[in-house]
């Protein structure tokens, strides 16, 4: 996975131009850089796993719903046949 380059010096200069003190600008740049480094990248394998898991849950819910509908239809048909 490619890394994103971050020019902290340019970022600090931009913050100072916007009115930050040098200490504030450095603190913000450090915090921003740390936040970028702590970011956990998502791999394609993890996305594939999540997709398969979601599809399996959906399939289970669909089968459960269809089974309930089938039982209800059988009960309705049995009641109608009994009435005739």
Backbone torsions as a table, in degrees:
resi	resn	phi	psi	omega
1	UNK	NA	133.3	-178.7
2	UNK	-71.0	150.3	177.4
3	UNK	-100.9	151.5	178.0
4	UNK	-96.1	123.1	178.5
5	UNK	-79.4	144.3	-177.1
6	UNK	-134.3	114.3	-179.7
7	UNK	-85.7	96.6	-177.0
8	UNK	-67.6	-35.4	-179.2
9	UNK	-63.2	-44.7	178.9
10	UNK	-64.8	-38.7	179.0
11	UNK	-64.0	-43.7	179.4
12	UNK	-63.4	-44.0	178.1
13	UNK	-60.2	-40.6	-180.0
14	UNK	-65.1	-40.7	178.0
15	UNK	-65.6	-40.7	178.5
16	UNK	-64.7	-37.1	176.7
17	UNK	-64.4	-31.9	-179.5
18	UNK	-80.7	-4.7	175.5
19	UNK	115.4	1.8	177.3
20	UNK	-76.6	149.5	172.2
21	UNK	-75.5	160.8	179.2
22	UNK	-57.2	-38.8	178.6
23	UNK	-65.8	-43.1	178.3
24	UNK	-63.2	-43.9	-178.8
25	UNK	-62.3	-42.1	178.2
26	UNK	-65.8	-39.9	179.5
27	UNK	-64.3	-43.1	179.2
28	UNK	-65.4	-42.5	179.4
29	UNK	-63.0	-42.3	177.5
30	UNK	-63.5	-43.8	179.5
31	UNK	-62.9	-41.5	179.6
32	UNK	-65.4	-43.1	179.4
33	UNK	-64.8	-42.7	178.3
34	UNK	-63.0	-39.5	178.8
35	UNK	-64.3	-37.9	177.9
36	UNK	-67.0	-40.4	-178.3
37	UNK	-70.0	-31.9	-178.6
38	UNK	-79.9	-11.6	-178.6
39	UNK	-64.1	129.3	-178.8
40	UNK	-94.2	115.5	-179.2
41	UNK	-71.8	147.8	179.0
42	UNK	-96.7	128.4	-179.0
43	UNK	-89.0	160.8	178.3
44	UNK	-64.1	-36.8	179.3
45	UNK	-62.2	-40.6	179.1
46	UNK	-65.6	-41.5	178.0
47	UNK	-63.9	-40.5	177.3
48	UNK	-62.7	-42.7	178.7
49	UNK	-61.0	-45.8	179.4
50	UNK	-62.3	-40.4	179.4
51	UNK	-64.0	-44.5	179.1
52	UNK	-64.1	-40.0	178.9
53	UNK	-64.4	-45.1	179.0
54	UNK	-63.1	-40.9	178.9
55	UNK	-66.5	-37.9	178.1
56	UNK	-64.7	-42.2	177.6
57	UNK	-64.2	-40.9	178.6
58	UNK	-64.0	-42.6	178.8
59	UNK	-62.2	-43.2	179.0
60	UNK	-62.0	-45.4	179.1
61	UNK	-63.1	-38.7	179.8
62	UNK	-67.0	-43.4	178.2
63	UNK	-64.7	-40.4	178.7
64	UNK	-62.0	-44.2	-180.0
65	UNK	-66.3	-42.7	-179.4
66	UNK	-65.7	-37.3	177.6
67	UNK	-64.4	-43.0	177.4
68	UNK	-63.2	-41.2	178.6
69	UNK	-65.8	-38.6	178.9
70	UNK	-64.9	-43.1	178.0
71	UNK	-63.2	-41.4	178.7
72	UNK	-64.6	-40.3	178.2
73	UNK	-64.4	-42.1	178.8
74	UNK	-62.2	-41.4	179.3
75	UNK	-64.6	-41.6	179.6
76	UNK	-66.2	-43.6	179.7
77	UNK	-64.9	-41.8	178.6
78	UNK	-62.7	-40.4	179.0
79	UNK	-66.8	-40.3	178.5
80	UNK	-66.8	-40.2	178.7
81	UNK	-65.3	-38.2	-179.3
82	UNK	-66.1	-33.8	179.7
83	UNK	-71.2	-29.1	-178.4
84	UNK	-79.5	NA	NA
